[in-house]
């Protein structure tokens, strides 16, 4: 073989070998299948530990009867825990299979596989230390199966308090978003409103919302309205401030181009300023969401007749810390769901950013 032929074949061989090396990623079916099994195996390990590891500590395992759709089912805390683990395994299995034909979904699922396995392994360790052996300080660190017992013992009461929290949050946060966006637009667009309102926003916005609770409970007709007021105040500052910032940062060239095309002042607000401020508005909404949820729980602990915060206070009095953790788990799930909903709305509204903004 001539020297020229060797020189031509060498890069081809290098390219083929590099492609073979990079092929082992989420695009490869075998790789993705291993990631799928890796995700599910963590929860299977947790189920096996709960079933096979002997119960050494003296933990009372009660039987509960749950009735639904005319059926009565007897369960104990281990049965409920195993059911939840199996449900999580099935959910991730179905999610992985649904991601099989979509490149972006496959990449995201593969990326999170290690974390999901770690969650299952951590639950297994927690089960051994908190329930099977109880080497963790009790009653402050009960095992996951004991936490599941709260859902069996107080299922109706937990549901009632969860719905109360959702009603309170929906009323307060929705009003806070509307007031915050409206105030922010006015501050950012009208100089006179900025002159009079922005100093008030800066002064009152930095005060923690809970500090207004004595005034809210005294001046407003009931505790529910007072809690709604606190959530509104909490969300208003973040959203209004960032909305005004987004309106004021709109480039003048955008306004000039819109005027040349015949836009009226109202069109400049709704078709130029507000669309430009949308990323800042959603940043404010996401920040306010976390603070509003914190204010919700604190207001329920300090003066509400219901809600998950109220349930935590009740459980703490009786040292039922497994119920406290059960309520915390529900809070985490609810907050994640609310964040997911906001994220989906943001993704749809800001779909023009796809391929333009670094993520």
C-alpha positions as CSV (number, residue, x, y, z in Angstrom):
1,X,0.0,0.0,0.0
2,X,1.3,3.4,-0.9
3,X,2.1,6.2,1.6
4,X,-0.8,8.3,0.3
5,X,-3.3,5.4,0.8
6,X,-2.1,5.0,4.4
7,X,-2.5,8.7,5.1
8,X,-6.1,8.6,3.7
9,X,-7.1,5.5,5.7
10,X,-5.6,6.7,9.0
11,X,-8.1,9.5,9.5
12,X,-11.0,7.2,8.5
13,X,-9.9,4.7,11.1
14,X,-9.6,7.4,13.8
15,X,-13.1,8.7,13.0
16,X,-14.6,5.3,13.1
17,X,-13.0,4.5,16.5
18,X,-14.0,7.9,17.9
19,X,-17.6,7.3,16.8
20,X,-17.5,3.9,18.4
21,X,-16.4,5.5,21.7
22,X,-19.1,8.2,21.7
23,X,-21.8,5.8,20.7
24,X,-22.2,4.5,24.2
25,X,-24.6,7.2,25.5
26,X,-28.3,7.8,25.9
27,X,-28.8,7.4,22.1
28,X,-27.7,3.8,22.4
29,X,-30.7,1.5,23.2
30,X,-28.7,-0.9,25.4
31,X,-27.2,2.1,27.4
32,X,-30.7,3.5,27.9
33,X,-32.1,0.2,28.9
34,X,-29.4,-0.2,31.5
35,X,-30.2,3.3,32.8
36,X,-33.9,2.3,33.0
37,X,-33.1,-0.8,35.0
38,X,-30.7,1.2,37.2
39,X,-33.4,3.6,38.1
40,X,-35.9,0.9,39.0
41,X,-33.4,-1.3,40.9
42,X,-33.0,1.3,43.7
43,X,-36.7,1.0,44.6
44,X,-36.6,-2.8,44.2
45,X,-33.7,-2.9,46.6
46,X,-35.7,-0.8,49.1
47,X,-38.6,-3.3,48.8
48,X,-36.3,-6.3,49.3
49,X,-34.8,-4.7,52.4
50,X,-38.2,-4.1,53.9
51,X,-39.4,-7.7,53.2
52,X,-36.2,-9.6,54.0
53,X,-34.4,-7.7,56.7
54,X,-35.7,-8.9,60.1
55,X,-37.6,-6.6,62.5
56,X,-35.3,-6.3,65.5
57,X,-36.6,-3.2,67.3
58,X,-39.9,-3.4,69.2
59,X,-42.2,-1.5,66.8
60,X,-45.9,-2.1,67.0
61,X,-47.3,-2.9,63.5
62,X,-51.0,-2.2,63.5
63,X,-53.6,-3.3,60.9
64,X,-55.8,-0.6,59.3
65,X,-58.9,-1.1,57.2
66,X,-59.2,1.3,54.2
67,X,-62.5,1.5,52.3
68,X,-62.8,2.8,48.8
69,X,-65.3,2.1,46.0
70,X,-67.1,-0.4,48.1
71,X,-64.0,-2.4,48.8
72,X,-62.3,-2.9,52.2
73,X,-58.6,-3.6,52.3
74,X,-56.5,-4.5,55.4
75,X,-53.0,-2.9,55.4
76,X,-50.2,-2.3,57.8
77,X,-47.4,0.3,57.6
78,X,-45.1,-2.1,55.7
79,X,-47.8,-2.9,53.2
80,X,-48.4,0.8,52.5
81,X,-44.6,1.5,52.2
82,X,-44.1,-1.4,49.8
83,X,-47.1,-0.2,47.7
84,X,-45.6,3.3,47.5
85,X,-42.2,1.9,46.4
86,X,-43.8,-0.3,43.8
87,X,-45.8,2.6,42.5
88,X,-42.7,4.7,42.2
89,X,-40.9,1.9,40.3
90,X,-43.8,1.5,37.9
91,X,-44.1,5.2,37.3
92,X,-40.4,5.5,36.5
93,X,-40.6,2.4,34.3
94,X,-43.5,3.8,32.3
95,X,-41.8,7.2,32.1
96,X,-38.6,5.6,30.8
97,X,-40.5,3.5,28.2
98,X,-42.4,6.7,27.1
99,X,-39.0,8.4,26.7
100,X,-37.7,5.7,24.4
101,X,-38.5,7.4,21.1
102,X,-37.7,11.0,22.1
103,X,-34.1,12.1,22.2
104,X,-34.5,15.0,24.7
105,X,-36.5,12.8,27.1
106,X,-34.0,10.0,26.8
107,X,-31.2,12.4,27.7
108,X,-33.0,13.8,30.7
109,X,-34.1,10.4,32.0
110,X,-30.6,9.0,31.7
111,X,-29.1,12.0,33.5
112,X,-31.4,11.5,36.5
113,X,-31.0,7.7,36.7
114,X,-28.2,7.8,39.3
115,X,-30.1,10.2,41.6
116,X,-33.2,8.0,41.5
117,X,-31.2,4.9,42.3
118,X,-29.6,6.8,45.2
119,X,-33.1,7.7,46.5
120,X,-34.1,4.0,46.6
121,X,-30.8,3.1,48.3
122,X,-31.3,6.0,50.9
123,X,-34.8,4.7,51.6
124,X,-33.4,1.2,52.3
125,X,-30.8,2.6,54.7
126,X,-33.4,4.8,56.4
127,X,-35.7,1.8,56.7
128,X,-33.0,-0.2,58.5
129,X,-31.9,2.6,60.8
130,X,-35.4,4.0,61.5
131,X,-37.7,1.0,61.7
132,X,-35.8,-2.3,61.6
133,X,-33.1,-1.5,64.2
134,X,-34.1,2.0,65.3
135,X,-30.5,3.1,65.7
136,X,-31.6,6.6,64.9
137,X,-32.8,8.8,67.8
138,X,-36.5,8.0,68.4
139,X,-39.2,9.3,68.1
140,X,-37.6,12.1,66.1
141,X,-36.4,9.9,63.2
142,X,-39.0,7.2,62.5
143,X,-38.5,5.0,59.4
144,X,-40.3,5.5,56.1
145,X,-42.8,2.7,56.9
146,X,-43.8,4.5,60.1
147,X,-44.2,7.7,58.1
148,X,-46.6,5.8,55.8
149,X,-48.6,4.7,58.8
150,X,-49.8,8.3,59.2
151,X,-51.5,8.1,55.9
152,X,-53.3,5.0,57.1
153,X,-54.3,6.3,60.5
154,X,-55.2,9.9,59.5
155,X,-56.1,9.6,55.8
156,X,-59.3,11.6,55.9
157,X,-57.9,14.2,58.3
158,X,-54.7,14.7,56.2
159,X,-56.8,15.0,53.0
160,X,-59.0,17.6,54.7
161,X,-56.0,19.7,55.9
162,X,-54.3,19.4,52.5
163,X,-57.4,20.7,50.7
164,X,-57.5,23.6,53.2
165,X,-53.9,24.5,52.4
166,X,-54.5,24.3,48.7
167,X,-57.5,26.6,49.0
168,X,-55.6,29.1,51.1
169,X,-52.6,29.0,48.8
170,X,-54.6,29.3,45.6
171,X,-56.5,32.4,47.0
172,X,-53.4,34.2,48.2
173,X,-51.0,33.4,45.5
174,X,-53.3,34.1,42.6
175,X,-54.2,37.5,44.0
176,X,-50.5,38.2,44.7
177,X,-49.6,37.4,41.1
178,X,-52.4,39.6,39.7
179,X,-51.5,42.5,42.0
180,X,-47.8,42.1,41.5
181,X,-47.9,42.0,37.7
182,X,-50.4,44.9,37.6
183,X,-48.3,47.1,40.0
184,X,-45.1,46.2,38.2
185,X,-46.5,47.3,34.8
186,X,-47.7,50.6,36.3
187,X,-44.5,51.3,38.0
188,X,-42.4,50.4,35.0
189,X,-44.4,52.4,32.5
190,X,-45.7,55.5,34.2
191,X,-43.0,57.8,35.8
192,X,-45.5,59.3,38.3
193,X,-46.6,55.9,39.6
194,X,-42.9,55.0,39.9
195,X,-42.3,58.2,41.9
196,X,-45.1,57.5,44.4
197,X,-45.4,53.7,44.6
198,X,-41.8,52.4,44.2
199,X,-40.5,53.8,47.5
200,X,-43.5,52.2,49.3
201,X,-42.7,48.9,47.5
202,X,-39.1,49.0,48.6
203,X,-40.0,49.8,52.2
204,X,-42.8,47.3,52.7
205,X,-41.3,44.6,50.5
206,X,-38.3,43.9,52.6
207,X,-40.4,43.4,55.8
208,X,-41.2,39.6,56.3
209,X,-44.8,38.9,55.6
210,X,-45.3,37.2,59.0
211,X,-44.4,40.4,60.7
212,X,-47.7,41.8,59.5
213,X,-49.7,39.0,61.1
214,X,-50.8,40.9,64.3
215,X,-52.2,43.7,62.2
216,X,-53.9,41.3,59.8
217,X,-55.5,39.3,62.5
218,X,-56.8,42.5,64.2
219,X,-58.0,44.4,61.2
220,X,-59.3,41.6,58.9
221,X,-62.6,39.7,59.6
222,X,-61.2,36.2,60.0
223,X,-58.0,34.2,60.1
224,X,-58.4,32.9,56.6
225,X,-58.6,36.4,55.1
226,X,-55.6,37.4,57.3
227,X,-53.5,34.5,55.9
228,X,-54.5,35.3,52.3
229,X,-53.4,38.9,52.9
230,X,-50.0,37.7,54.2
231,X,-49.5,35.5,51.1
232,X,-50.5,38.4,48.8
233,X,-48.0,40.7,50.5
234,X,-45.3,38.1,50.3
235,X,-45.8,37.5,46.5
236,X,-46.5,41.1,45.6
237,X,-43.0,42.5,46.3
238,X,-41.0,40.0,44.3
239,X,-43.3,40.0,41.3
240,X,-43.9,43.7,41.2
241,X,-40.2,44.5,41.5
242,X,-39.1,42.2,38.7
243,X,-42.0,43.1,36.5
244,X,-41.1,46.8,36.7
245,X,-37.5,46.0,36.1
246,X,-38.4,44.1,32.9
247,X,-40.7,46.9,31.6
248,X,-38.0,49.5,32.2
249,X,-35.3,47.5,30.5
250,X,-37.2,47.2,27.2
251,X,-34.9,48.7,24.4
252,X,-36.0,52.0,22.9
253,X,-35.4,50.6,19.5
254,X,-38.3,48.2,20.0
255,X,-40.7,51.1,20.8
256,X,-39.5,53.1,17.8
257,X,-39.9,50.2,15.5
258,X,-43.5,49.6,16.8
259,X,-44.4,53.3,16.4
260,X,-43.1,53.2,12.8
261,X,-45.5,50.3,12.2
262,X,-48.4,52.3,13.5
263,X,-48.7,51.0,17.1
264,X,-50.7,53.0,19.7
265,X,-49.5,53.6,23.3
266,X,-51.6,50.8,24.5
267,X,-50.1,48.5,21.9
268,X,-46.6,49.5,23.1
269,X,-47.5,48.2,26.6
270,X,-49.2,45.0,25.6
271,X,-47.3,44.0,22.5
272,X,-43.8,45.4,23.3
273,X,-43.1,46.1,27.0
274,X,-45.0,43.1,28.6
275,X,-43.6,40.4,26.1
276,X,-40.1,41.7,26.7
277,X,-40.7,41.6,30.5
278,X,-42.1,38.1,30.5
279,X,-38.8,36.4,31.5
280,X,-38.5,38.7,34.5
281,X,-42.2,38.2,35.4
282,X,-41.7,34.5,35.5
283,X,-38.5,34.8,37.5
284,X,-40.5,36.9,40.1
285,X,-43.4,34.4,40.1
286,X,-41.0,31.5,40.7
287,X,-39.2,33.3,43.5
288,X,-42.5,34.4,45.1
289,X,-43.9,30.9,44.9
290,X,-41.3,29.6,47.3
291,X,-41.8,32.5,49.7
292,X,-45.5,32.2,49.5
293,X,-45.4,28.5,50.3
294,X,-43.3,29.3,53.4
295,X,-45.6,32.0,54.5
296,X,-48.6,29.6,54.0
297,X,-47.1,27.0,56.4
298,X,-46.1,29.6,59.0
299,X,-49.5,31.3,59.0
300,X,-51.2,27.9,59.4
301,X,-49.0,27.2,62.4
302,X,-49.7,30.5,64.0
303,X,-53.4,30.9,63.7
304,X,-55.3,28.8,61.2
305,X,-58.0,26.3,62.1
306,X,-56.7,23.9,59.4
307,X,-54.0,23.1,56.9
308,X,-50.8,21.1,56.8
309,X,-49.0,23.6,59.1
310,X,-51.9,23.2,61.6
311,X,-51.6,19.4,61.3
312,X,-47.8,19.6,62.1
313,X,-48.5,21.7,65.2
314,X,-51.1,19.2,66.4
315,X,-48.8,16.2,65.8
316,X,-45.8,17.9,67.5
317,X,-47.8,18.4,70.7
318,X,-48.3,14.6,71.0
319,X,-44.7,13.9,69.8
320,X,-46.0,12.1,66.8
321,X,-43.1,13.0,64.6
322,X,-43.9,10.3,62.0
323,X,-47.0,12.4,61.3
324,X,-44.9,15.6,61.1
325,X,-42.7,13.9,58.5
326,X,-45.8,12.7,56.6
327,X,-47.1,16.2,56.4
328,X,-43.6,17.4,55.2
329,X,-43.6,14.8,52.5
330,X,-47.0,16.1,51.2
331,X,-45.7,19.7,51.3
332,X,-42.7,18.7,49.2
333,X,-44.9,16.9,46.7
334,X,-47.3,19.8,46.4
335,X,-44.5,22.3,46.1
336,X,-42.9,20.2,43.3
337,X,-46.2,19.9,41.5
338,X,-46.9,23.7,41.7
339,X,-43.3,24.4,40.5
340,X,-43.8,21.9,37.6
341,X,-47.1,23.6,36.6
342,X,-45.5,27.1,36.7
343,X,-42.5,25.7,34.7
344,X,-44.8,24.3,32.0
345,X,-46.7,27.6,31.7
346,X,-43.4,29.4,31.5
347,X,-42.0,27.0,28.8
348,X,-45.1,27.5,26.7
349,X,-45.2,31.3,27.1
350,X,-41.4,31.7,26.5
351,X,-41.3,29.1,23.7
352,X,-39.6,31.7,21.5
353,X,-36.5,31.3,23.7
354,X,-35.9,27.7,22.4
355,X,-32.5,27.6,20.7
356,X,-31.8,31.3,21.6
357,X,-31.2,31.3,25.3
358,X,-28.6,29.1,27.0
359,X,-30.1,26.5,29.4
